[in-house]
Amino acid sequence: MLIGHYGPAFIIKAIDKKVPLWALFIAVQVPDIIWGTLILGGVERANINNDLTSNPLDLSYMPYSHGMVSTLLYSLVIVGILLLFPYFRRHRDVAWWLGAAIFSHWILDFLSHRPDLPIWGDSMKIGLGLWNYPVWAVAVEVAIYLIGAICYSIAVGGFKRWAAWLFWCFIVVSTIGSSFRGDGMTPAGVESIAISALVFYIFATVVIYIVEKNERKP
């Protein structure tokens, strides 16, 4: 998944408005941010296989970024670090929401990935393989994303006019872009995918930061 990971970020923000949405946007992509960094550093490995349906990435070795145990550890470590600060000690729920957002990435990946998600190290790889069914993979990802976006918009009472245009343009364009990933995709290489993903995460976070500053807040 790509945009689907933002669905839980929107839902958490709708439930607890104290949690910064821009921080949730970073949290839900922590495993992929680590993955992109480790791919560029040559630590983890992946290949392009256009015979694979829905997503051509053959994620052959990613024990550090996408292991179930390692992702859980990232969540707990981040919570522990946040709780060192007075604000988060007063608002422990915010710290725990951010930790939950990090682990939500692995849960959604378990739904979509083929059996390439290790439990620990590079062993016991699992995944339900929704990617093997391209139409359903896109439908489920878009549904998670749009439901989250709508819930967030309703919860905050909408946005100032120009921010509403920015938000919904971002939602529509990112949805269309994500929906057209598939069998015809011929990326130049894994490194280009990693760089593109990292750039998109930064861009998406900046957009959401601007939008969040312009909520109507009923």
trRosetta pair geometry for C-beta under 8 A, 3 or more apart (Angstrom, degrees):
i j d omega theta_ij theta_ji phi_ij phi_ji
1 4 3.7 -76 -161 52 128 120
1 5 5.4 141 113 -38 116 83
1 108 5.2 -44 22 140 152 118
1 109 6.5 -123 22 -83 98 60
1 111 7.9 32 -35 71 126 102
1 112 5.1 144 -39 8 89 162
1 141 5.2 177 -127 -118 96 114
1 144 7.9 -21 -144 63 143 144
2 5 6.9 -79 166 10 16 103
2 141 7.5 46 40 -171 66 139
2 178 5.4 -159 66 -118 118 112
2 181 7.6 109 2 -11 137 156
2 197 7.5 -125 -128 -124 108 98
2 200 7.7 -3 -175 113 119 151
3 6 5.6 -45 -172 22 57 115
3 141 6.5 96 68 161 84 106
3 142 7.6 34 86 -98 124 52
3 145 4.7 22 133 -103 102 147
3 174 5.1 136 -101 149 136 111
3 175 6.6 -144 110 -88 169 52
3 178 4.6 -90 6 -57 122 157
4 7 5.7 -23 -172 -6 53 117
4 108 5.8 179 122 -180 114 141
4 112 7.4 132 62 -46 157 147
4 140 7.3 26 -117 118 141 76
4 141 3.7 -91 -61 -146 122 79
4 142 7.6 -61 -81 -40 89 26
4 144 4.6 55 -151 71 87 130
4 145 5.4 -92 -99 -49 44 96
4 178 7.9 158 -28 -180 77 153
5 8 7.0 -45 -175 29 48 101
5 9 7.4 48 136 -15 66 108
5 28 4.5 155 157 150 99 113
5 29 5.9 113 115 -76 147 73
5 32 7.6 -141 -14 -4 170 134
5 104 7.2 134 -152 111 76 99
5 105 5.5 23 -135 -111 123 79
5 108 5.9 -175 -93 67 69 152
6 9 4.9 -52 -157 36 55 121
6 10 6.3 57 148 -22 78 99
6 25 6.4 11 -120 -120 99 79
6 28 6.2 153 -91 83 41 153
6 145 5.9 48 68 -126 96 87
6 148 6.5 175 120 95 69 148
6 149 7.8 35 120 -62 111 90
6 204 7.3 -111 -85 171 140 141
7 10 6.0 -58 -154 35 31 109
7 11 6.4 27 153 -17 66 109
7 108 7.9 136 47 -96 115 148
7 144 3.6 -77 -53 152 168 86
7 145 5.0 -98 -65 -82 95 36
7 147 6.5 37 -146 64 112 88
7 148 3.6 177 -150 -22 57 140
7 149 7.8 -69 -110 -24 62 71
8 11 5.4 -55 -142 39 37 113
8 12 6.1 38 159 -22 70 103
8 24 7.9 -144 111 180 75 114
8 28 5.9 156 69 -109 105 130
8 100 8.0 -134 168 128 129 91
8 101 6.1 166 120 -127 115 71
8 104 4.1 -104 76 164 175 161
8 108 7.5 -137 -18 -39 123 130
8 144 7.9 -15 -33 175 68 112
8 148 6.8 -67 -26 -107 17 142
9 12 6.1 -53 -147 34 27 109
9 13 6.5 25 154 -16 61 108
9 21 6.5 94 159 -157 102 74
9 24 3.8 141 -146 138 93 112
9 25 5.5 85 -164 -75 162 52
9 27 7.2 148 -101 61 103 96
9 28 4.8 -95 -52 -19 108 140
9 101 6.0 65 -91 -142 72 123
9 148 7.0 73 60 172 62 142
10 13 5.8 -59 -151 38 30 111
10 14 6.3 31 152 -22 65 107
10 21 7.5 35 -99 -138 50 114
10 145 8.0 96 7 -159 140 45
10 148 3.2 116 63 159 126 96
10 149 5.4 -89 -122 -71 163 38
10 151 6.1 117 137 65 104 97
10 152 4.0 -94 -163 -36 92 127
11 14 5.6 -55 -150 35 32 113
11 15 6.5 28 153 -18 65 106
11 147 7.9 16 -73 116 106 91
11 148 5.0 -77 -38 -122 82 92
11 151 5.8 31 -103 84 63 148
11 152 7.5 -88 -61 -56 28 89
12 15 5.7 -58 -150 37 32 109
12 16 6.4 -32 172 39 69 95
12 19 5.8 -49 138 79 105 156
12 24 5.7 -179 71 -126 127 142
12 97 5.1 135 -169 -172 126 113
12 100 7.2 157 -101 87 135 115
12 101 6.0 -70 -9 -77 163 106
13 16 7.2 -84 -133 68 22 58
13 17 6.6 53 -179 -111 66 49
13 19 5.9 -124 -98 80 61 101
13 21 4.6 20 -96 -89 149 94
13 24 6.0 -126 -51 14 101 160
13 152 5.3 33 83 -121 117 107
13 155 7.2 154 118 81 77 144
13 156 7.8 -20 143 -47 108 116
14 17 7.9 10 -137 -72 16 75
14 148 7.7 -156 -9 -159 128 62
14 151 4.4 -42 -71 139 169 98
14 152 4.9 -114 -61 -89 99 51
14 154 7.4 36 -133 66 121 84
14 155 3.7 172 -140 -25 78 156
14 156 7.8 -100 -106 -27 66 80
15 155 7.9 -64 -36 -126 27 156
16 19 5.1 66 99 -6 103 107
16 93 6.3 -146 -140 134 157 121
16 94 7.2 -159 137 -90 135 66
16 97 5.9 -127 58 -79 142 157
17 155 7.0 -169 -76 146 103 114
17 156 6.9 134 -120 -92 118 86
17 217 7.9 121 -177 -122 146 89
18 91 6.0 -138 152 -161 146 142
18 93 7.4 80 66 86 134 107
18 94 5.4 -94 116 -80 110 113
19 23 7.0 -120 175 69 77 115
19 24 6.0 69 143 -53 114 116
19 94 5.1 172 -92 -134 76 80
19 97 4.8 -82 -92 98 147 148
19 98 6.8 -178 -147 -56 114 81
20 23 4.1 77 79 7 105 108
20 24 6.9 -174 96 -9 55 83
20 212 7.0 79 -161 164 72 162
21 24 5.3 -53 -149 37 39 115
21 25 6.3 47 150 -26 68 100
21 152 7.3 81 -111 -151 137 137
21 208 5.4 -122 121 164 110 117
21 209 8.0 -171 81 -84 89 43
21 211 7.9 -60 86 84 144 101
21 212 4.8 -174 43 -87 117 133
22 25 5.5 -47 -152 28 34 117
22 26 7.0 32 149 -14 62 99
22 205 5.4 83 -159 -168 85 81
22 208 5.3 163 -91 100 69 102
22 209 4.1 41 -89 -81 140 83
22 212 6.0 -115 -32 14 93 149
23 26 5.8 -52 -156 35 37 109
23 27 6.2 39 147 -24 68 108
23 98 6.1 -45 138 -110 114 120
24 27 5.3 -52 -140 36 35 114
24 28 6.2 32 164 -19 69 103
24 97 7.5 -44 -95 137 107 104
24 98 6.8 -124 -91 -109 63 71
24 101 5.1 -139 -144 -124 78 161
25 28 6.6 -49 -141 32 24 104
25 29 7.1 0 161 4 55 113
25 201 7.7 158 150 -164 94 75
25 204 6.0 -158 -175 121 131 101
25 205 4.7 170 105 -101 131 76
25 208 5.1 144 -45 51 153 157
26 29 6.4 -86 -160 49 30 96
26 30 7.0 59 148 -65 68 79
26 33 7.6 13 -165 -40 74 153
26 201 7.4 89 -113 172 59 109
26 205 5.9 45 -61 -107 84 136
27 30 5.9 -18 -159 -30 37 111
27 78 7.5 146 -124 147 100 163
27 98 4.8 -146 -95 -162 154 76
27 99 7.8 -93 -159 -64 131 15
27 101 3.8 63 113 99 127 123
27 102 4.9 -88 -178 -60 86 74
28 101 4.9 -78 -65 172 76 94
28 102 7.1 -135 -91 -90 30 32
28 104 5.9 -38 -124 74 91 112
28 105 5.5 146 -175 -66 57 95
29 32 4.9 -59 -168 51 79 110
29 33 5.5 89 127 -32 89 97
29 105 6.7 139 -98 -99 24 135
29 201 5.1 -167 121 -124 162 126
30 33 5.6 -54 -141 34 30 113
30 34 6.4 29 159 -16 64 105
30 71 8.0 133 93 -140 109 81
30 74 5.8 168 134 151 138 142
30 78 7.7 -90 -105 -52 162 150
30 102 4.8 -9 29 -131 140 97
30 105 6.6 -152 48 -3 77 154
31 34 5.7 -57 -150 39 31 110
31 35 6.1 36 149 -24 66 106
31 65 5.1 111 -170 169 73 79
31 66 5.4 88 -178 -88 126 66
31 71 5.6 -13 -81 -107 123 109
31 74 7.3 173 -73 43 75 162
31 102 7.5 123 -29 -173 86 78
31 105 4.7 179 19 118 119 143
31 106 6.5 121 -45 -63 158 79
31 109 7.4 -78 92 -25 153 151
32 35 5.0 -45 -141 35 38 118
32 36 6.2 42 158 -21 67 100
32 65 7.3 89 -89 173 22 126
32 105 7.0 -139 -14 -161 92 138
32 197 6.1 -109 162 161 117 136
32 201 7.3 172 99 -69 114 139
33 36 6.0 -50 -148 34 28 110
33 37 6.5 27 153 -16 61 109
33 198 6.7 97 -128 -112 68 84
33 201 6.2 -152 -83 125 97 174
34 37 5.8 -59 -150 39 30 111
34 38 6.1 23 156 -14 67 111
34 64 6.7 -127 152 122 124 94
34 65 4.1 177 101 -116 105 93
34 74 7.6 -109 -35 -99 151 150
35 38 6.0 -63 -144 42 26 104
35 39 6.1 30 157 -23 65 107
35 44 6.3 -71 -145 70 66 156
35 62 5.9 5 -120 -144 103 129
35 65 3.8 135 -70 157 74 165
35 66 6.5 33 -78 -37 120 102
35 194 7.2 -139 121 -120 79 100
36 39 5.7 -52 -145 33 28 113
36 40 6.5 24 158 -13 63 107
36 194 3.9 148 -143 -164 77 87
36 195 7.3 150 -167 -61 115 27
36 197 5.3 -151 -84 79 133 116
36 198 4.6 174 139 -55 158 105
37 40 6.0 -60 -152 39 28 107
37 41 6.2 18 152 -11 64 114
37 194 7.9 -175 -34 -178 23 122
37 198 7.6 105 -58 -92 70 135
38 41 5.4 -60 -140 47 34 109
38 43 4.1 -77 -163 64 91 113
38 44 4.2 58 122 6 119 105
38 62 7.5 128 87 -132 137 79
38 64 6.1 154 -93 71 162 126
38 65 5.8 -145 23 -43 139 120
39 42 7.8 42 178 -67 28 25
39 43 7.7 -79 -58 50 22 72
39 44 5.5 -51 -72 74 62 95
39 45 7.6 128 -121 -99 75 22
39 46 6.4 -27 -116 17 121 108
39 190 5.9 -125 -171 142 129 109
39 191 6.5 -175 137 -99 105 56
39 194 4.3 -158 79 -81 134 149
40 191 6.1 97 -102 -138 70 90
40 194 5.4 -164 -47 118 91 146
40 195 7.2 96 -84 -65 124 80
43 64 6.9 -20 134 26 126 144
44 61 5.5 -169 -157 107 66 80
44 62 4.6 51 -158 -105 135 66
44 63 7.5 -169 -107 26 101 61
44 64 6.5 -128 -64 39 115 101
44 65 6.1 -45 -48 4 162 118
45 60 5.3 -38 103 71 100 104
45 61 4.2 38 44 46 95 113
45 62 7.7 -137 48 -56 48 69
46 57 5.6 -11 178 -167 130 95
46 58 6.3 155 -168 79 71 55
46 59 5.0 -24 -112 -111 107 52
46 60 6.1 162 -111 18 41 79
46 61 7.5 -139 -59 42 54 66
46 62 7.2 19 -62 -51 100 112
46 190 4.7 153 80 -132 98 140
47 57 7.8 136 73 -159 41 49
47 58 4.4 -19 64 62 90 113
47 60 6.1 38 2 -16 99 123
47 190 6.8 -68 -100 -54 20 129
48 56 5.3 23 -159 138 75 114
48 57 7.0 -39 -104 -100 54 47
48 58 7.1 -172 -90 14 4 93
48 186 8.0 81 173 -151 140 48
48 187 6.1 -152 -108 61 137 96
48 189 6.9 -114 -23 -128 130 36
48 190 6.5 -151 -42 -56 88 80
49 52 4.8 75 97 -12 101 107
49 56 5.8 -174 67 -170 47 75
49 57 7.8 56 31 174 81 5
49 58 4.4 57 2 -37 121 122
50 56 4.9 -9 -93 -125 52 129
50 183 6.9 89 -175 -169 81 61
50 185 7.3 -165 -117 74 94 66
50 186 6.5 0 -89 -97 138 75
52 55 6.5 -41 122 83 118 54
52 56 5.4 144 60 -123 104 42
52 57 7.6 -91 77 49 151 33
52 58 6.4 173 -33 -69 147 84
52 114 7.8 -98 -149 -24 123 146
52 131 7.5 5 164 140 107 120
53 131 6.8 150 91 147 78 74
53 132 5.7 77 63 -144 122 42
53 133 7.6 51 117 -57 136 15
53 134 5.4 -111 165 -48 101 102
53 182 7.9 -18 -175 -163 59 77
53 183 6.1 -26 -131 -78 56 103
54 131 4.3 -166 82 -169 136 70
54 132 6.9 -104 8 -64 129 11
54 133 7.3 25 -53 68 140 25
54 134 4.0 -169 -83 -98 88 76
54 137 4.7 58 -149 40 144 159
54 138 7.7 -152 -139 -38 102 85
54 181 7.7 46 174 115 57 91
54 182 6.0 -46 -132 -127 33 69
54 183 7.3 2 -41 -52 24 74
55 131 4.9 -60 22 -148 110 128
55 137 7.6 -130 -23 161 102 158
55 181 6.7 21 -99 142 74 119
55 182 7.8 -54 -65 -111 42 33
56 183 7.6 116 -63 -128 98 35
56 185 5.4 -149 -1 81 126 107
56 186 7.9 60 -4 -94 174 37
56 187 7.1 -179 73 14 131 102
57 190 7.4 101 -127 -115 94 93
57 193 7.0 175 -88 152 119 171
58 116 7.9 -178 -172 -99 50 151
59 62 5.5 -33 176 -4 106 128
59 66 7.4 6 163 38 142 159
59 113 7.3 -50 40 -145 140 120
59 116 4.5 113 78 145 101 148
60 116 7.3 -75 -89 -144 23 119
61 122 6.2 -16 -137 -122 79 128
62 65 5.0 -56 -177 52 101 101
62 66 4.5 34 121 27 119 112
62 67 7.7 -165 119 -38 69 69
62 116 7.4 54 33 149 110 100
62 118 7.5 -179 80 9 64 105
63 66 7.7 -79 -112 57 9 69
63 67 5.2 29 -170 -53 54 120
63 70 7.1 113 153 -17 60 148
63 118 5.3 -17 -113 48 72 152
63 120 8.0 30 -157 156 101 31
63 121 5.0 -17 -151 -179 137 34
63 122 4.4 -73 -68 -65 123 72
64 67 6.8 -1 -89 2 11 111
64 70 5.8 -162 -156 -166 37 164
65 70 7.4 2 -1 109 3 137
66 70 7.6 43 63 68 14 119
66 71 6.8 13 -146 -53 31 118
66 106 6.9 151 -158 -110 66 88
66 109 6.5 -113 -150 137 114 164
66 116 7.9 22 107 119 144 84
66 117 5.5 -102 147 -127 109 80
66 118 7.2 104 98 31 81 77
67 70 3.8 75 64 14 107 109
67 71 6.4 -173 82 -12 52 83
67 117 7.5 148 -112 -180 30 69
67 118 4.7 -34 -109 83 84 96
67 119 6.8 23 -164 123 85 15
67 120 6.0 77 -171 -113 127 26
67 121 6.8 87 -110 6 144 15
68 71 6.0 -57 -148 36 25 109
68 72 6.5 24 154 -17 61 108
68 106 5.9 125 -116 -179 61 144
68 117 6.7 80 -49 151 86 106
68 118 7.2 -132 2 105 80 49
68 119 4.9 -26 31 -137 122 50
68 120 7.2 -57 54 -54 88 59
69 72 5.7 -55 -150 37 32 112
69 73 6.3 34 151 -21 65 105
69 119 6.5 57 -19 158 98 60
69 120 4.7 27 10 -96 138 84
70 73 5.5 -52 -149 35 34 114
70 74 6.5 40 151 -23 65 99
70 120 7.9 135 -26 -126 84 53
71 74 5.6 -45 -150 30 35 114
71 75 6.6 39 150 -21 63 102
71 102 6.9 -177 -177 144 83 92
71 103 5.9 120 140 -117 103 65
71 105 6.8 -140 -151 74 133 102
71 106 4.3 134 106 -51 168 136
72 75 5.6 -52 -154 32 34 115
72 76 6.5 26 153 -13 67 107
72 103 6.0 45 -98 -108 59 118
72 106 7.7 -56 -47 22 70 160
73 76 5.8 -58 -144 41 33 106
73 77 6.0 33 158 -20 68 109
74 77 5.9 -57 -142 38 27 110
74 78 6.2 27 159 -18 64 108
74 102 5.6 -138 110 165 105 141
75 78 6.1 -61 -152 36 24 108
75 79 6.5 23 153 -17 62 108
75 99 4.2 91 -179 -170 86 82
75 100 7.1 78 -155 -67 128 23
75 102 4.3 -176 -92 78 82 122
75 103 4.5 -6 -67 -44 151 99
76 79 5.6 -53 -147 37 33 113
76 80 6.2 36 153 -21 65 106
76 99 6.6 68 -77 -149 33 131
77 80 5.6 -55 -148 37 31 113
77 81 6.4 30 154 -18 65 104
78 81 5.8 -53 -147 36 31 110
78 82 6.3 31 155 -19 65 107
78 95 8.0 -178 126 -167 78 82
78 98 6.4 -115 132 122 124 109
78 99 5.7 172 78 -94 103 78
78 102 6.2 130 30 -31 149 155
79 82 5.8 -57 -148 37 29 111
79 83 6.3 27 156 -20 65 109
79 95 5.0 103 -144 155 72 101
79 96 6.0 46 -127 -92 126 51
79 98 7.1 164 -85 77 72 93
79 99 3.9 -5 -57 -64 113 137
80 83 5.9 -58 -147 35 28 110
80 84 7.4 42 150 -33 58 94
81 84 5.9 -44 -168 9 39 116
82 85 6.2 -60 -173 28 47 107
82 88 4.3 -173 153 -137 89 171
82 94 7.8 -135 162 104 140 89
82 95 4.0 173 102 -123 133 108
82 98 6.6 115 -50 60 163 141
83 88 5.3 -115 -94 116 40 116
83 89 5.9 90 -163 -79 68 72
83 92 6.8 31 -109 -120 104 84
83 95 5.4 76 -61 -156 80 172
84 88 7.7 30 43 61 41 124
85 88 4.9 71 69 18 93 103
85 89 6.9 -163 91 -11 43 88
86 89 5.5 -58 -145 35 33 112
86 90 6.4 28 158 -15 67 104
87 90 6.0 -64 -159 39 30 106
87 91 6.2 -22 159 27 68 108
87 94 8.0 -42 137 64 93 146
88 91 6.0 -71 -128 67 35 77
88 92 6.7 78 165 -98 68 42
88 94 6.2 -118 -123 76 77 107
88 95 4.4 79 -166 -57 117 118
89 92 6.8 12 -149 -68 28 85
91 94 4.3 30 130 4 111 117
91 95 7.3 136 105 -12 71 84
92 95 5.6 -54 -158 36 46 112
92 96 6.2 37 150 -14 75 107
93 96 5.7 -59 -145 43 34 108
93 97 6.1 41 154 -25 68 104
94 97 5.7 -51 -147 32 29 113
94 98 6.7 29 154 -17 62 104
95 98 5.9 -58 -155 35 31 110
95 99 6.5 30 149 -17 65 106
96 99 5.4 -50 -147 37 38 115
96 100 6.2 41 152 -21 67 103
97 100 5.6 -53 -148 37 32 112
97 101 6.4 39 150 -26 64 102
98 101 5.4 -46 -149 29 34 117
98 102 6.9 39 151 -22 62 97
99 102 5.8 -49 -157 27 35 112
99 103 6.9 21 153 -8 66 104
100 103 5.9 -61 -150 43 36 103
100 104 6.3 50 149 -37 68 100
101 104 5.5 -43 -149 18 33 119
101 105 7.9 47 151 -28 55 87
102 105 6.3 -44 -179 8 39 112
103 106 5.7 -46 -166 30 57 110
103 107 6.7 57 141 -20 75 102
104 107 5.4 -54 -151 36 42 115
104 108 6.3 34 156 -13 73 105
105 108 6.3 -64 -153 41 27 103
105 109 6.2 26 152 -18 64 112
106 109 5.5 -57 -144 40 32 113
106 110 6.3 42 153 -28 66 101
106 117 7.1 128 -156 -161 86 138
107 110 5.7 -49 -153 26 30 115
107 111 7.1 30 148 -17 59 100
108 111 5.5 -48 -157 30 40 115
108 112 6.4 14 155 -2 70 110
108 144 7.3 123 -126 174 128 171
109 112 6.0 -69 -141 50 34 95
109 113 5.0 23 172 -19 77 119
109 117 6.0 130 125 -85 112 138
109 127 7.3 -62 144 -118 74 104
110 113 6.7 -40 -105 37 19 103
110 117 6.0 -95 -92 51 68 164
110 126 6.7 10 -138 111 94 101
110 127 6.0 -141 -146 -117 46 57
110 128 6.3 65 149 -6 66 96
111 128 5.4 -21 -143 42 35 130
111 130 5.6 12 147 -12 74 133
111 140 7.4 -134 143 141 130 147
112 127 7.6 -45 85 -168 39 105
112 128 7.5 25 -25 62 13 93
112 129 8.0 3 168 -159 26 6
112 130 4.5 -63 -118 54 51 113
112 131 5.5 75 171 -44 76 87
112 137 6.1 92 -140 -140 98 97
112 140 7.6 -171 -86 88 98 129
112 141 7.2 48 -94 -70 140 106
113 116 5.5 -111 171 47 120 92
113 117 5.4 106 84 -33 151 108
113 127 3.7 -85 99 -141 89 137
113 128 7.6 89 62 38 57 59
113 129 7.1 -38 113 -80 37 41
113 130 8.0 29 12 34 24 80
113 131 6.5 16 -122 -7 24 125
114 127 5.1 74 117 95 17 136
114 129 4.8 48 -109 -106 58 86
114 131 5.9 -76 -39 56 83 122
114 132 6.7 94 -88 -47 97 99
115 125 4.9 102 159 123 82 94
115 126 5.5 -42 -133 -137 84 20
115 127 4.6 -164 -84 37 34 92
115 129 7.0 -24 -27 -59 70 103
116 125 5.5 -10 -127 -173 19 129
116 127 5.8 -2 25 -11 60 148
117 125 6.1 132 60 -156 35 72
117 126 5.6 -50 70 66 94 64
117 127 5.0 121 10 -64 103 99
118 121 6.1 -104 159 84 145 43
118 122 5.3 -107 -87 -135 155 25
118 123 5.9 78 -150 48 111 32
118 124 6.2 91 -157 67 67 67
118 125 5.1 -41 -84 -88 59 74
119 123 6.8 -47 48 94 90 71
119 124 4.0 -24 17 93 118 123
119 125 7.7 -137 -9 -78 72 28
119 126 6.8 54 -53 3 89 112
120 123 6.3 -16 74 58 72 94
120 124 6.7 34 30 40 75 120
122 125 7.8 -13 175 -60 54 106
129 132 4.6 11 163 -3 102 117
129 133 8.0 87 131 -2 79 87
130 133 6.1 -68 -168 46 53 97
130 136 6.1 -117 -165 110 93 104
130 137 4.8 138 137 -96 92 81
130 140 6.3 -59 -175 41 149 150
131 134 7.6 21 -172 -86 48 55
131 137 5.2 69 -104 -104 39 148
132 137 8.0 138 39 -50 33 123
133 136 4.1 8 118 37 118 116
133 137 5.9 151 82 -28 65 88
134 137 5.5 -56 -141 32 28 115
134 138 6.5 21 164 -13 65 104
134 182 5.7 61 -150 -133 132 108
134 183 7.0 -56 -85 -30 153 98
135 138 6.2 -59 -154 38 28 105
135 139 6.1 25 152 -19 65 113
136 139 5.4 -55 -139 40 33 113
136 140 6.0 30 163 -19 68 107
137 140 6.3 -57 -145 36 22 105
137 141 6.4 18 158 -14 60 112
138 141 5.9 -62 -146 41 28 108
138 142 6.0 22 161 -15 67 112
138 178 7.4 153 -137 127 85 86
138 179 5.2 79 -160 -133 125 71
138 182 7.9 -24 -58 -75 126 110
139 142 6.1 -60 -144 40 24 106
139 143 6.1 25 158 -22 62 111
140 143 5.7 -56 -145 36 28 113
140 144 6.4 29 157 -19 64 105
141 144 6.0 -55 -151 34 29 109
141 145 6.3 25 154 -16 63 112
141 178 6.5 -129 124 149 132 132
142 145 5.6 -60 -148 41 31 113
142 146 5.9 21 161 -12 70 112
142 175 5.7 77 -131 -150 101 101
142 178 7.1 166 -79 93 84 122
142 179 6.3 27 -70 -80 130 103
143 146 6.2 -59 -137 42 25 102
143 147 6.0 25 164 -18 64 111
144 147 6.2 -58 -143 38 22 109
144 148 6.4 21 158 -16 59 112
145 148 6.0 -65 -155 37 24 110
145 149 6.3 20 154 -17 64 110
145 171 7.7 160 149 -151 106 88
145 174 7.8 -141 -179 111 147 112
145 175 6.5 174 104 -96 141 93
145 178 7.7 119 -24 55 166 162
146 149 5.5 -52 -142 37 34 112
146 150 6.2 33 159 -18 67 106
146 171 7.3 99 -108 -179 71 118
146 175 6.9 44 -66 -102 102 138
147 150 6.0 -56 -147 38 28 109
147 151 6.3 29 155 -19 64 108
148 151 5.8 -57 -146 36 29 111
148 152 6.3 29 156 -19 65 108
149 152 5.8 -56 -149 36 29 112
149 153 6.3 30 155 -20 64 107
149 167 7.9 157 -164 166 109 103
149 171 5.2 98 -154 -119 163 135
150 153 5.7 -54 -147 36 31 112
150 154 6.3 28 157 -16 65 107
151 154 6.0 -58 -149 38 28 109
151 155 6.1 29 155 -23 65 111
152 155 5.7 -57 -144 35 28 112
152 156 6.4 5 166 -1 65 109
153 156 6.7 -70 -147 45 23 93
153 158 6.2 35 -178 -93 85 50
153 159 7.6 -68 -135 -18 86 95
153 167 7.3 141 -95 138 109 147
154 157 7.7 30 179 -73 31 31
156 159 7.4 33 107 -66 121 72
156 215 4.2 -71 171 -157 133 125
156 216 6.5 129 141 46 81 74
156 217 6.2 -34 -167 -76 84 50
156 218 7.5 153 170 1 35 84
157 215 7.2 94 57 172 82 89
157 216 4.3 -102 103 80 104 117
157 217 6.5 -113 43 3 122 4
157 218 3.6 138 -62 -34 152 103
158 164 6.3 -3 -175 -93 92 119
158 215 7.7 140 97 -157 32 62
158 216 4.9 29 76 -2 75 133
159 163 3.9 -115 161 98 126 108
159 164 4.3 171 68 -65 104 72
159 167 5.9 135 4 -5 158 140
159 211 6.3 -54 -114 -164 150 81
159 214 5.2 58 -165 115 99 93
159 215 5.8 -63 -102 -110 74 40
159 216 6.1 -140 -97 -28 19 84
160 163 4.7 70 61 18 81 113
160 164 7.0 -151 86 -18 32 88
160 214 4.5 -86 27 180 110 107
160 216 6.9 150 -50 -75 58 74
161 164 5.8 -56 -153 26 27 113
161 165 7.0 24 154 -14 62 101
162 165 5.7 -50 -156 33 39 112
162 166 6.5 40 147 -19 67 104
162 214 7.6 -68 74 177 81 162
163 166 5.4 -50 -147 37 38 115
163 167 6.1 41 153 -22 68 104
163 210 6.9 -161 -123 135 98 84
163 211 5.2 136 -174 -130 102 60
163 213 7.9 -149 -112 74 144 69
163 214 3.4 -179 -58 98 160 139
163 215 7.8 -112 123 -62 151 35
164 167 5.8 -52 -145 35 29 111
164 168 6.3 12 164 -5 65 110
165 168 6.5 -64 -140 45 25 97
165 169 5.9 27 162 -20 64 114
166 169 6.0 -60 -144 39 23 110
166 170 6.3 24 157 -20 61 109
166 207 6.6 -165 162 -161 107 94
166 210 6.6 -64 135 106 158 121
166 211 5.9 -154 98 -82 113 95
167 170 5.9 -62 -156 35 26 111
167 171 6.4 23 152 -18 65 107
167 207 7.9 144 -99 157 50 102
167 211 4.6 101 -80 -130 100 137
168 171 5.3 -47 -143 36 39 115
168 172 6.1 37 158 -18 68 105
169 172 5.9 -56 -144 39 29 107
169 173 6.0 21 162 -12 66 112
170 173 6.2 -59 -139 42 24 104
170 174 5.9 18 165 -12 63 115
170 204 7.5 128 -173 -128 125 72
170 207 5.1 138 -104 160 151 150
170 208 7.9 -165 129 -63 164 70
170 211 7.6 -99 23 -50 147 141
171 174 6.3 -63 -143 42 21 105
171 175 6.1 22 158 -22 61 112
172 175 5.8 -59 -148 35 26 112
172 176 6.4 22 158 -16 64 107
173 176 5.9 -55 -147 38 30 108
173 177 6.2 29 155 -18 65 110
174 177 5.6 -53 -142 40 31 113
174 178 6.1 30 158 -18 65 108
174 204 7.3 70 -99 -104 146 113
175 178 6.0 -58 -146 38 26 107
175 179 6.2 27 156 -23 63 111
176 179 5.7 -58 -146 34 29 113
176 180 6.7 16 161 -13 63 109
177 180 6.4 -68 -153 36 27 102
177 181 7.8 42 149 -36 59 90
178 181 6.1 -37 -166 2 42 112
181 185 5.8 12 -157 -63 64 144
182 185 5.9 142 61 -20 37 103
187 190 7.7 94 108 -74 131 31
187 192 5.7 -173 176 80 104 117
187 193 5.4 26 180 -60 163 100
188 192 4.5 66 61 -3 103 158
189 192 5.1 101 58 5 73 100
189 193 7.4 -133 104 -3 43 87
190 193 5.5 -54 -155 34 39 113
190 194 6.4 40 149 -21 69 103
191 194 5.6 -52 -149 34 35 113
191 195 6.4 33 154 -17 67 104
192 195 5.8 -52 -145 38 33 110
192 196 6.1 35 155 -20 65 108
193 196 5.7 -56 -145 39 29 111
193 197 6.2 31 156 -21 64 107
194 197 5.9 -56 -148 35 27 111
194 198 6.4 24 156 -16 63 107
195 198 5.9 -58 -149 37 30 109
195 199 6.3 29 155 -17 66 108
196 199 5.8 -57 -148 38 30 110
196 200 6.3 30 154 -20 65 107
197 200 5.7 -56 -148 36 30 111
197 201 6.4 32 154 -22 65 103
198 201 5.8 -50 -148 31 32 112
198 202 6.7 32 153 -16 63 103
199 202 5.9 -56 -154 36 33 110
199 203 6.2 32 151 -18 67 109
200 203 5.5 -56 -144 40 33 112
200 204 6.0 33 158 -20 69 107
201 204 5.9 -52 -141 37 27 110
201 205 6.3 28 157 -20 61 108
202 205 5.9 -59 -151 36 28 110
202 206 6.4 26 154 -18 64 107
203 206 5.9 -58 -151 35 29 110
203 207 6.4 29 154 -18 65 107
204 207 5.8 -54 -148 36 32 112
204 208 6.2 25 157 -14 66 109
205 208 5.9 -58 -145 41 29 107
205 209 6.2 37 153 -26 64 105
206 209 5.6 -50 -148 30 30 115
206 210 6.7 29 154 -16 62 103
207 210 6.0 -60 -158 36 31 109
207 211 6.3 27 150 -17 67 109
208 211 5.4 -52 -142 40 36 113
208 212 5.9 40 157 -24 68 105
209 212 5.9 -53 -144 34 26 111
209 213 6.7 27 155 -20 60 105
210 213 6.0 -57 -154 32 30 111
210 214 6.8 3 155 1 62 113
211 214 6.1 -81 -157 48 31 97
211 215 7.5 61 147 -59 66 75
212 215 6.0 -12 -159 -28 42 108
